[in-house]
Amino acid sequence: MKFSFGAQNLVRWSDFHAMASENSELPPPSSTLPDPPPPPVNPFTVCDLYSDIILRSSDGTSLFAQKSVLAKASPVFRDMFSIPQNHQGGEDKESDHPIIQMSEDADTLCILLRYVYPEVDGLVIEGQSSSFSTIRRGLELARKYQLDSFRRWLCQVLSSRVQEEPESVFALAWASELTDVVQAAARQTLSRPLLPPKDVSEFAHVPGIAILSLLQYRYECMVAVASIPKTPDWSESLFHSSVGCSQCDKSEVVGNAYRYVPRYCTDYYNAAYLALKERPHPDIISHVDFMVRATQTITGSCSICRPKAANILLLYIDRFVQEINSKLLTVRLFTLFTVFTVLSQDCIRLRLKHPFLKPLHPAFRLVSYL
């Protein structure tokens, strides 16, 4: 089939250029993209039927709330509302609600209100999606307004982020005196270099003694882990007591007797000893990449020892990791607020058992006035 075009159907380039010039004066077509959605409205800035009080933020934003809800959530608000007082902020002209002037800005107060009203937009602080600055403000609110359940929730949020950012979690937990979180974060910092890979801004909110205690804790952990011998008593059951392989084993003292220790275990221990001097954490030596590099001598074992070498080495590593964990448990990070907590608890026990007994120790006497 052939196609033929007549002369009248041909469009010359000059004609096309002229048509394009004429159409260039037309207005551009309207955009078909939908308009962006309006920004979400803060629900606490709207006065509803049940609100009876206004919290005025430090930046001048009025947030509506209910006295009964705030009093139920916080003993500080409960005591505040139970005492007749002249509100310095006055009353709102439109709603006639009393105004309480707050020292927090609107964003910080919204963290408090969204915890008190969990059905409104959910919690602001949720696991990995929350910034440390938001968590820090939440902890300050929990301390100031005695929100114990909120504090426990924030402890769980911080604990879930220990593995990824232990330095930031440590600094934030220290500033809020969260003893268990501080200990867990300090333990996890052992698996990372001495200097963190990036600037940890949360250290700006803690005193210098926090960094000093963390360095001292790391040094004591390094000393404790370095005290583990190459062939401790627990390894006696792993190695042969009879004549070993002259190619793969080496006679060494294990416990109170001589045992034939495989060379791949010795090579693994030597590599682990060097790695633990820098980062004394069991995850360093139990990682697959490290185990492969440290045990390359297994391939050089004889045909008799090679089939059982992997099982023996895995048992040795497992017991070695257990020994490291037991050594690390003996080291405790020093925190001043932990010492005062223990001493204050001892003072309370003494006072309960002996009401007329006055503690004579200076530390007890100091805590009794706190």
Secondary structure as the mmCIF struct_conf table of DSSP 4:
data_model
#
loop_
_struct_conf.conf_type_id
_struct_conf.id
_struct_conf.beg_label_comp_id
_struct_conf.beg_label_asym_id
_struct_conf.beg_label_seq_id
_struct_conf.end_label_comp_id
_struct_conf.end_label_asym_id
_struct_conf.end_label_seq_id
HELX_RH_3T_P HELX_RH_3T_P1 ALA A 7 ASN A 9
HELX_RH_AL_P HELX_RH_AL_P1 TRP A 13 ASN A 23
TURN_TY1_P TURN_TY1_P1 SER A 24 GLU A 25
BEND BEND1 LEU A 26 LEU A 26
HELX_LH_PP_P HELX_LH_PP_P1 PRO A 27 SER A 31
BEND BEND2 LEU A 33 LEU A 33
HELX_LH_PP_P HELX_LH_PP_P2 PRO A 34 ASN A 42
HELX_RH_3T_P HELX_RH_3T_P2 PRO A 43 THR A 45
BEND BEND3 VAL A 46 VAL A 46
BEND BEND4 LEU A 49 TYR A 50
STRN STRN1 ILE A 53 ARG A 56
TURN_TY1_P TURN_TY1_P2 SER A 58 ASP A 59
BEND BEND5 GLY A 60 GLY A 60
STRN STRN2 SER A 62 ALA A 65
HELX_RH_AL_P HELX_RH_AL_P2 LYS A 67 ALA A 73
HELX_RH_AL_P HELX_RH_AL_P3 PRO A 75 SER A 82
BEND BEND6 ILE A 83 ILE A 83
TURN_TY1_P TURN_TY1_P3 GLN A 88 GLY A 89
STRN STRN3 GLU A 91 GLU A 91
TURN_TY1_P TURN_TY1_P4 LYS A 93 SER A 95
STRN STRN4 PRO A 98 PRO A 98
STRN STRN5 ILE A 99 GLN A 101
BEND BEND7 SER A 103 GLU A 104
HELX_RH_AL_P HELX_RH_AL_P4 ALA A 106 VAL A 116
BEND BEND8 TYR A 117 TYR A 117
TURN_TY1_P TURN_TY1_P5 PRO A 118 ASP A 121
BEND BEND9 VAL A 124 VAL A 124
HELX_RH_3T_P HELX_RH_3T_P3 GLY A 127 SER A 129
BEND BEND10 SER A 130 SER A 130
HELX_RH_AL_P HELX_RH_AL_P5 PHE A 132 LYS A 144
TURN_TY1_P TURN_TY1_P6 TYR A 145 GLN A 146
HELX_RH_AL_P HELX_RH_AL_P6 ASP A 148 SER A 159
TURN_TY1_P TURN_TY1_P7 SER A 160 GLU A 164
HELX_RH_AL_P HELX_RH_AL_P7 PRO A 166 ALA A 175
TURN_TY1_P TURN_TY1_P8 SER A 176 GLU A 177
HELX_RH_AL_P HELX_RH_AL_P8 THR A 179 THR A 189
TURN_TY1_P TURN_TY1_P9 LEU A 190 SER A 191
BEND BEND11 ARG A 192 ARG A 192
BEND BEND12 LEU A 194 LEU A 195
BEND BEND13 PRO A 197 LYS A 198
HELX_RH_3T_P HELX_RH_3T_P4 SER A 201 HIS A 205
BEND BEND14 VAL A 206 VAL A 206
HELX_RH_AL_P HELX_RH_AL_P9 GLY A 208 ALA A 226
TURN_TY1_P TURN_TY1_P10 SER A 227 SER A 227
BEND BEND15 ILE A 228 ILE A 228
BEND BEND16 LYS A 230 THR A 231
HELX_RH_3T_P HELX_RH_3T_P5 ASP A 233 SER A 237
TURN_TY1_P TURN_TY1_P11 LEU A 238 LEU A 238
BEND BEND17 PHE A 239 PHE A 239
STRN STRN6 HIS A 240 HIS A 240
BEND BEND18 SER A 241 SER A 242
TURN_TY1_P TURN_TY1_P12 SER A 246 CYS A 248
STRN STRN7 ASP A 249 VAL A 254
TURN_TY1_P TURN_TY1_P13 GLY A 255 ASN A 256
STRN STRN8 ALA A 257 PRO A 262
HELX_RH_AL_P HELX_RH_AL_P10 ARG A 263 GLU A 278
HELX_RH_AL_P HELX_RH_AL_P11 PRO A 282 SER A 286
BEND BEND19 HIS A 287 HIS A 287
HELX_RH_AL_P HELX_RH_AL_P12 VAL A 288 ALA A 294
TURN_TY1_P TURN_TY1_P14 THR A 295 THR A 295
HELX_RH_3T_P HELX_RH_3T_P6 GLN A 296 GLY A 300
BEND BEND20 SER A 301 SER A 301
TURN_TY1_P TURN_TY1_P15 SER A 303 CYS A 305
HELX_RH_AL_P HELX_RH_AL_P13 ARG A 306 LEU A 329
TURN_TY1_P TURN_TY1_P16 THR A 330 THR A 330
HELX_RH_AL_P HELX_RH_AL_P14 LEU A 336 LYS A 353
TURN_TY1_P TURN_TY1_P17 PRO A 355 PHE A 356
HELX_LH_PP_P HELX_LH_PP_P3 LEU A 357 PRO A 359
BEND BEND21 HIS A 361 HIS A 361
HELX_RH_AL_P HELX_RH_AL_P15 PRO A 362 SER A 368
TURN_TY1_P TURN_TY1_P18 TYR A 369 TYR A 369
#
